[in-house]
Amino acid sequence: MPSALAPSTESRTLQRLLEITQDILQAPEIGDALDSIAHGLRELFGFRYIGIVAAAAPGGEMYRRVLLGFTPGLENARLGEHVPREAILKVLAPEYEVVPHCFYIPAESNAKWAYPIYSGDLPLDAPRSDPGAWHERDCVTMVLVDRDGSMLGYISVDGPLDGRVPSHETLRQMQLFVNLVGLALTNARAHVAEIERRHVVEETSRAQSDFFSMVSHEVRSPLAAIRGATALLQTHFESIPPERRSELLQVLGSSTTRLSAIFEDFLLLSRMDAHKLTLRLESTDAVSVVEESVARVRSEHPDREFRTLYLEPVPGVQADAGRLVQVLTNLLSNAAKYSSPHSVIAMELRGEAERVYFAVKNEGPGIAQADRDRLFTRFGRLSAAKDSSIGLGLYICSELVGLMGGTIGCESEPGRLTTFWFALPRAQP
């Protein structure tokens, strides 16, 4: 047996290694990169069957990613199979390690592998034809490692074209090849991870910039109103007619309320992000909460007509009463803002098998299909919105409903009816 590969073979190996490295760098999925590795091994070292088991990410679960040379039926049945790491480590015992990370397990051994793929035609107990001949129960396994020596997966080969057990030198060359492509795979993953990290940093920076710009704009408007009204009252209080004073005081009150609401939303958002928002979930009278919420919004919009629709009895709901009122008043206020001026705003309430259903319905321009995907997202404003809303209300509603174990949604027919609904679990008896 030769002590090393011939120069032409070494050159071919290096060329194929460079090609595979390029394939790995360009592969959109790990399966594509591993498939290129399998074909390179077959071409360079002459095996009919190659299987690769690997994790999609460092330390992740191992799955059968590649089966090269096997029947379509077996591929369909076994591709994607989960192979536990502990099972792999158990069978790769030190006594079978020919070179570092390369294991030859002969058919005569007592090793039992729980995930075999047998490709031969001979009976499983058939004897070896001669000492150097390949047996269909032989197994060569090469471990894919990263730069730190951690296992990314393994490659198994079977059916050598020359029918012989690979020499020690061949196994060394095969494992060297596998080690190099393993490093290439690790580098490709690191490159992708770095690109993703940079993308996240850029998106975060952009989101922060947009956030501060939006906050600045949102706060500037009520502050300007407060400043202007205050200046007029301070300098011309005696000469201002009573009705004008009343208007200016109303501006001060509404602008102060608006500022307070903005900062409350920001504080609530920060507590949500820090996972420090604690809700008190308990049996709550759904009818009482609905009536309180409608009364609050009616006082803010005395010119609008609100109707509450429900049939007795309505079951209790498992919720935080204060946060439930917050969700309802937000939805009702939005309906008052965006619906047709003289239309009725309906608040529907009904009990279902395991939940209580709340719905706010209004007639108006509706919501375009293109806008619905961002309704419940952070800072998600409608493209046709005319107000300066910062776009946190529906996002906060969605988060609060989720924290109470419920679901939320919207249905809209542009130019006719829009329904914002959510459902929460019924209270336990």
C-alpha positions in Angstrom: 0.0 0.0 0.0 1.4 3.5 -0.8 2.4 5.6 2.2 0.7 8.7 0.7 -1.5 9.8 -2.1 0.2 10.3 -5.4 1.0 13.9 -6.4 -1.8 13.9 -9.0 -4.2 12.5 -6.4 -3.1 15.2 -3.9 -3.6 17.9 -6.5 -7.1 16.5 -7.3 -7.9 16.4 -3.5 -6.8 20.0 -3.0 -8.8 21.1 -6.1 -11.9 19.3 -4.9 -11.5 20.7 -1.4 -11.4 24.2 -2.8 -14.5 23.6 -4.8 -16.3 22.2 -1.8 -15.2 25.1 0.3 -16.7 27.5 -2.3 -19.9 25.4 -2.3 -20.1 25.6 1.4 -19.7 29.4 1.4 -22.4 29.8 -1.2 -24.8 27.2 0.1 -28.1 28.7 1.4 -28.9 25.7 3.6 -26.7 23.3 5.5 -28.1 20.4 3.5 -26.6 21.8 0.3 -23.2 22.1 1.9 -23.2 18.6 3.3 -24.4 17.2 -0.1 -21.4 18.8 -1.7 -19.1 17.2 0.9 -20.7 13.7 0.3 -20.1 13.9 -3.4 -16.5 15.0 -2.9 -15.8 12.0 -0.6 -17.4 9.6 -3.1 -15.3 11.1 -6.0 -12.0 11.2 -4.2 -12.1 8.0 -2.2 -14.5 5.7 -4.1 -17.4 4.7 -1.9 -20.9 3.7 -3.1 -22.8 4.8 0.0 -22.3 7.9 2.1 -24.5 9.2 4.9 -24.1 12.4 6.9 -25.7 13.2 10.2 -25.2 16.8 11.5 -26.7 19.6 13.6 -28.0 22.8 11.9 -26.2 24.9 14.6 -23.4 24.2 17.1 -24.6 22.1 20.0 -28.0 21.4 18.3 -29.8 18.2 17.7 -28.4 15.8 15.1 -30.4 14.8 12.1 -29.7 12.6 9.1 -29.1 15.2 6.4 -27.6 13.3 3.4 -28.0 9.8 2.0 -26.0 9.3 -1.1 -26.2 6.1 -3.2 -29.2 4.6 -1.4 -32.6 3.7 -2.9 -35.2 6.4 -3.1 -37.5 4.5 -0.8 -34.8 4.3 1.9 -33.9 7.9 1.5 -37.5 9.0 1.8 -37.9 6.9 5.0 -34.7 7.8 6.7 -33.8 11.4 5.7 -34.5 13.8 8.5 -34.2 11.0 11.2 -33.2 12.3 14.6 -29.9 10.6 15.9 -29.2 11.4 19.5 -25.6 12.6 20.4 -25.4 10.2 23.2 -26.0 7.2 20.9 -23.3 8.4 18.6 -20.7 8.8 21.4 -21.6 5.4 22.8 -20.8 3.5 19.6 -17.6 5.5 18.8 -15.5 3.8 21.4 -11.7 4.5 21.7 -10.7 1.0 20.7 -12.2 1.6 17.2 -10.4 4.9 16.6 -7.8 4.4 13.8 -6.7 8.0 13.5 -8.1 11.0 15.5 -11.9 11.3 14.9 -11.9 8.4 12.4 -13.4 5.1 13.5 -13.3 1.7 11.8 -15.8 -0.7 13.4 -15.3 -4.2 11.9 -18.2 -6.6 11.4 -16.8 -9.0 13.9 -17.0 -6.5 16.8 -19.7 -6.6 19.4 -20.6 -2.9 18.9 -24.4 -2.4 18.5 -25.5 0.6 16.6 -29.1 1.7 17.1 -29.5 3.6 13.8 -28.0 1.3 11.1 -28.5 1.7 7.4 -27.6 -1.7 6.0 -27.1 -1.7 2.2 -25.8 -5.2 1.4 -27.3 -8.3 0.1 -25.5 -11.0 2.1 -27.0 -12.4 5.3 -26.0 -10.4 8.3 -24.0 -13.2 9.8 -22.0 -14.0 6.6 -18.2 -14.5 7.2 -15.6 -12.1 5.7 -14.3 -13.5 2.4 -10.6 -12.8 3.3 -8.9 -10.7 6.0 -8.5 -7.5 3.9 -11.9 -7.7 2.2 -14.7 -5.3 3.0 -17.6 -6.8 4.9 -21.1 -5.4 4.5 -21.3 -5.0 8.2 -18.1 -3.0 8.4 -18.4 0.6 9.4 -16.2 3.6 8.8 -17.3 6.8 10.6 -15.5 10.2 10.5 -16.5 12.8 13.0 -17.1 16.4 11.7 -15.5 18.8 14.2 -15.3 22.6 14.5 -12.1 24.5 15.3 -12.6 23.8 19.0 -12.9 20.1 18.5 -16.7 20.0 19.2 -18.7 17.5 17.2 -20.8 19.1 14.4 -21.9 15.6 13.1 -20.4 12.5 11.5 -20.0 11.0 8.1 -20.3 7.2 7.5 -19.1 5.5 4.3 -19.9 2.1 3.0 -19.3 -0.1 -0.2 -15.7 0.7 -1.3 -15.5 0.3 -5.0 -12.3 -1.8 -4.7 -14.0 -4.1 -2.2 -11.2 -3.7 0.3 -10.9 -2.3 3.8 -9.4 1.2 3.5 -5.7 1.4 4.5 -4.6 3.3 7.5 -3.1 6.0 5.2 -6.4 6.3 3.2 -8.3 6.7 6.5 -5.9 9.4 7.6 -6.4 11.2 4.3 -10.1 10.9 4.5 -10.2 12.2 8.0 -7.9 15.1 7.1 -10.3 15.9 4.2 -13.3 15.8 6.6 -11.4 18.0 9.1 -10.7 20.6 6.5 -14.3 20.7 5.2 -15.5 20.8 8.8 -13.4 23.9 9.4 -14.8 25.4 6.2 -18.3 24.6 7.4 -17.6 26.2 10.8 -16.1 29.3 9.1 -19.2 29.6 6.8 -21.5 29.3 9.8 -19.5 32.0 11.6 -19.6 34.2 8.5 -23.4 33.8 8.3 -23.8 34.4 12.0 -21.7 37.6 11.7 -23.8 38.8 8.8 -27.0 38.1 10.8 -25.5 39.9 13.9 -24.6 42.9 11.8 -28.1 42.9 10.3 -29.7 42.8 13.8 -27.4 45.6 15.0 -28.4 47.7 12.0 -32.1 47.0 12.4 -31.9 47.7 16.1 -30.0 51.0 15.4 -32.6 51.9 12.7 -35.5 51.0 15.0 -34.0 53.1 17.8 -33.5 56.1 15.5 -37.1 55.8 14.2 -38.3 55.4 17.8 -36.6 58.5 19.1 -37.7 60.5 16.0 -41.2 59.3 16.6 -41.1 60.1 20.3 -39.7 63.5 19.6 -42.5 64.3 17.2 -45.2 62.8 19.4 -44.1 64.7 22.5 -43.4 68.0 20.7 -47.0 68.5 19.6 -48.7 68.5 23.1 -45.7 70.4 24.6 -46.1 73.1 22.0 -49.8 73.3 22.7 -49.1 73.5 26.5 -46.5 76.2 26.0 -48.7 78.3 23.7 -51.8 78.1 25.9 -49.7 78.8 29.1 -48.0 81.8 27.5 -51.4 83.3 26.4 -52.9 82.8 29.8 -49.9 84.3 31.6 -49.6 87.4 29.4 -53.2 88.2 28.4 -55.3 86.5 31.1 -57.4 89.7 31.9 -58.1 90.6 28.3 -59.0 87.1 27.1 -62.8 86.5 26.9 -64.1 83.8 29.3 -65.0 81.4 26.5 -61.5 81.7 25.0 -60.0 81.0 28.5 -62.1 77.9 28.7 -60.8 76.7 25.3 -57.2 77.3 26.4 -57.7 75.4 29.6 -59.2 72.6 27.6 -56.1 72.6 25.4 -53.9 72.4 28.6 -56.0 69.5 30.0 -56.1 67.4 26.8 -52.4 68.0 26.0 -51.4 67.1 29.5 -53.6 64.0 29.3 -52.0 63.1 26.0 -48.5 63.5 27.4 -49.4 61.4 30.4 -50.7 58.6 28.1 -47.6 58.6 26.0 -45.3 58.2 29.0 -47.5 55.6 30.5 -47.3 53.6 27.2 -43.5 53.9 27.2 -43.2 52.8 30.8 -45.5 49.9 30.2 -43.6 48.9 27.1 -40.3 49.0 29.0 -41.7 46.7 31.7 -42.9 44.3 29.0 -39.5 44.2 27.3 -37.8 43.6 30.7 -40.4 40.9 31.5 -41.3 42.7 34.7 -45.0 43.2 34.0 -47.0 41.2 36.5 -50.7 40.7 36.0 -53.2 39.7 38.6 -55.3 37.1 36.9 -58.5 36.3 38.7 -62.2 35.7 38.1 -63.6 39.0 36.7 -67.1 40.1 35.9 -67.0 40.6 32.1 -70.2 42.7 32.0 -69.0 45.1 34.7 -65.7 45.6 33.0 -67.4 46.3 29.6 -69.8 48.8 31.1 -67.0 50.6 32.9 -64.9 50.8 29.7 -67.9 52.1 27.6 -68.7 54.7 30.3 -65.1 56.0 30.2 -64.9 56.3 26.4 -68.5 57.8 26.3 -67.3 60.6 28.6 -64.5 61.4 26.2 -66.7 61.3 23.1 -70.1 62.5 24.3 -71.3 63.1 20.7 -70.9 59.4 19.8 -73.5 56.6 20.4 -72.3 53.4 22.0 -74.3 50.2 22.4 -73.5 47.2 24.5 -74.8 43.9 23.1 -74.9 40.7 25.2 -77.3 38.0 26.4 -77.5 37.0 30.0 -75.9 35.2 31.6 -72.3 36.1 30.6 -69.7 33.9 32.3 -66.8 35.4 34.3 -63.5 35.8 32.6 -60.0 35.0 33.9 -58.2 38.3 33.6 -56.5 41.3 35.2 -59.5 43.7 35.5 -57.4 46.8 35.2 -55.6 45.6 32.1 -58.8 44.4 30.6 -60.3 47.9 30.9 -57.2 49.3 29.3 -57.6 47.0 26.3 -61.3 47.7 25.9 -60.9 51.5 26.2 -58.2 51.5 23.6 -60.3 49.6 21.1 -63.4 51.7 21.8 -61.4 55.0 21.5 -59.9 53.8 18.2 -63.4 53.0 17.0 -64.6 56.5 18.0 -61.6 58.1 16.2 -61.7 56.2 12.9 -65.4 55.4 12.4 -68.0 57.5 10.5 -69.1 60.5 12.7 -72.7 59.6 13.1 -72.4 55.8 13.1 -73.1 53.6 16.2 -70.1 51.9 17.9 -71.2 48.4 19.1 -69.6 46.5 22.0 -70.5 42.8 21.7 -69.9 40.3 24.5 -70.7 36.6 24.6 -69.6 33.5 26.4 -68.3 30.4 24.5 -67.4 26.9 25.5 -64.0 27.7 27.0 -63.6 31.4 26.6 -65.3 34.8 26.6 -65.5 36.8 23.4 -65.2 40.6 23.2 -65.8 42.5 20.0 -65.8 46.3 19.1 -67.6 47.0 15.8 -67.8 50.2 13.9 -68.8 51.5 10.5 -66.3 53.6 8.5 -63.5 53.5 5.9 -62.2 50.2 7.2 -58.6 48.9 7.1 -56.9 48.0 3.8 -55.6 44.4 3.5 -52.0 45.7 3.2 -52.2 47.4 6.6 -53.6 44.5 8.6 -50.3 42.6 9.0 -48.8 45.5 10.9 -51.9 46.4 13.0 -50.6 44.7 16.2 -46.9 45.4 15.7 -44.8 47.9 17.6 -45.2 51.4 16.1 -47.5 49.9 13.5 -49.5 52.8 12.1 -52.0 52.7 9.2 -50.7 54.1 5.9 -53.8 56.3 5.7 -53.8 57.5 9.3 -54.3 61.2 9.7 -53.5 61.5 13.4 -50.0 61.5 15.0 -50.5 58.3 16.9 -47.2 56.7 17.8 -48.6 53.2 17.0 -48.3 51.5 20.4 -51.9 51.1 21.4 -52.8 48.0 19.5 -49.4 46.4 20.1 -49.9 46.9 23.9 -53.4 45.5 23.6 -52.0 42.4 21.8 -49.3 41.9 24.4 -51.7 42.3 27.3 -54.3 39.9 25.8 -51.5 37.4 25.2 -50.3 37.7 28.8 -53.8 36.9 29.9 -53.9 33.8 27.8 -56.0 35.1 25.0 -56.0 35.8 21.3 -56.7 39.0 19.4 -57.6 39.8 15.8 -59.2 42.2 13.3 -61.7 41.7 10.5 -62.5 44.6 8.2 -64.5 45.2 5.0 -63.2 48.5 3.6 -66.0 51.1 3.4 -68.3 49.1 5.7 -67.7 47.2 8.9 -64.6 46.8 11.0 -64.4 44.5 14.0 -61.6 44.3 16.5 -62.0 41.2 18.7 -60.3 39.3 21.4 -61.1 36.2 23.5 -60.0 35.3 27.0 -60.3 32.1 29.0 -63.5 31.7 31.0 -63.0 31.9 34.8 -62.9 28.5 36.5 -66.0 27.8 38.7 
